[in-house]
Amino acid sequence: MTGQVRTVDGRVAGRRGQATRQKLLDCLSEMLSSSPYRDVKVIDVARRAGTSPATFYQYFPDVEGAVLEIAEQMATEGGQLTALLADRSWVGKAGWATAQELVDGFLEFWRKNDAILRVVDLGAAEGDKRFYKIRMKILNSVNNSLTDSITELQSKGKVDKDVNPAAVAGSLVAMLAAVAAHQKGFQTWGVKQAELKPNLALLVHLGVTGKKPTK
């Protein structure tokens, strides 16, 4: 944990206080994995963490405040998605590898953070700007890099000049997010996880390059 951690009333939390605060966040994360967000109460989080509601309120104004803290931490980790596209080629076999690794990394990130992402999506859909900004922070980590990749290909004459790089990148990222959030649903359509990845990568590759991949 970096930087100073403060209580709700502005006091700097000591090492023990920081540990308690983190334990509350960890317990809340676990509860979000098995309970609807609206059903999670402060008293239940405190009990699970082995402390009291009064202690919870020392660090967070309410459950939503703690959820936002978890979401912010997750969004910061989401910045690592940029590395999936950093200095990567979209030409030839290397382009197919780039598409596959982007899809694999994106789906893995969504699976790892499924519970908190569902809450973020809910808050964003309800118009809460705080959750919306967090969602966009995660998506922008891929969207901006993807836009740059398409722009570069376009400048080299490898992508049609009429293509709008930002529009294509945004559409692909929105598709990735929707598919990532619906991974379990594909099983009801008879699509296995091992089948989903290469087909999604195919769509990404086609979207970026306009061509079928060289495998």
C-alpha angles and dihedrals in degrees: 000000000000131000128014119315114211134195121237091267092053102259118140110249118230125224093275092047091050090051091051091048092051091047089055090052092047092050091048090051090053092049092051088057092061106023135055111259093240091055096057111104131191093240091055093049091048093048091050090051091049095244140093135273087244089061091048091054090052088069106025134034091219143328091285091055090053091046090053089052091054090046092052091052090049092049090053089053087049089066086076088072087077088071089066089071102029112125091343125149125229094193125105121326090343088062092055090050090050092052092049095048092048091053093044093049094045095050091045092052090051093049092049093051099030097128098050093039089057089056091046091051090048093050092046092049089052090055099255103154093204092061092039091057091050092050092049091048089059095044093045090059086070101024096059094047092046091050090052091050093052092044090053092049089049092052089055092051094249094116125049113267091230092063116106104220095202093049093049093045092048092049092050093048091048088051092049092050093048093048092044091053090048099047095121090047092063090067090065087057091054094254116136122213090244089056095045098060101057093043092049089047088053091056091047092050092048090048095051101039104020088229139096111258124259105236 
